[in-house]
């Protein structure tokens, strides 16, 4: 289970969602699909739940979607945007 961390704030700027962690001075920008995943992770979700939600929104092959979600979760965890819960 994954959930977004609450020490990041963000806002939509043009074609991306820009986020900053004021405590660490770090920032990232998310594309539309990553920003949607960020919204979904406001509540704890497992990888399967996130994949299902992304498949419901985007017309993409299920295997490709799963691979992209796995990569996104790794990237978000590495950047300390999300944390494992439960």
N, C-alpha and C positions, 0 to 999 in steps of 0.2 A: 504494500500500500504506500502510496506517495501523496504528499500534500505540499502545496506551496508554502514557503516561509513568509511570515508576516513582516519581515524587516526590509521588504522591497516596496517601493511605490512606483507607479508608472502612469503614463498618459499616451494616448494615440497622437502621433506626429506624422503627418502625411501618410505614407504607405507602411509604417511600422509602429510598433508599440515600444516606446522607450522607457526603460526602467532604471532606477538608481537605488543603491543601498547607501543611505546617508551615513551609516555607522562606519562602513568600510571605504566609502568613496568610489565604489565600483558602479559601472553602468553596463547595460546590455540593450540591444534592440532586438525585438522579436518580429518575425514576419507574421502574416495573418493566421496561418495554421498553428504556429507556436503560441501566439497570443490566445487563440481559442483553447489550446491545451492548458495554458496558464489559467484561464477562466475556469475550466473544468476542474482544475486541481485546487479550487477554493475549498473543496471538501475532499476527504481521502478517497482515492481511487486506486485500483490495481491496474496493471498494464492492460488486462483484458477489457476492463471497463472503459479505459481511455481509448483503446483501439475501436471498440464498438461505437463510441460516441463520435469519433473522427470519421468512421466509415458511414455513419448516418448523415454526416454533414458534407463530406467530400466524395466525389466520384473517383475512386481510386481502387486499385487492386488490393485485396485483403493482405496478401503477403508483403506487398510493397508498403502498405500502411503500417503493418506490424514492425517491419524493419525500421521505418522512419520514426515510429513512436519509441522504439527501443533506443535508437540513437539520440533522440530528443531527451528522453529521461536521463540518459547517461550525461549528456551535455548540461542539462539543467542541474543535475546533482553535483557535477564537477564545479559549476559556477555558484553553487550553494543557493540556487533559486528554490529548490524543493528539498524535502527531507523525507526519509522513510518514517512511516508511522505504523503503530499497531504491531 
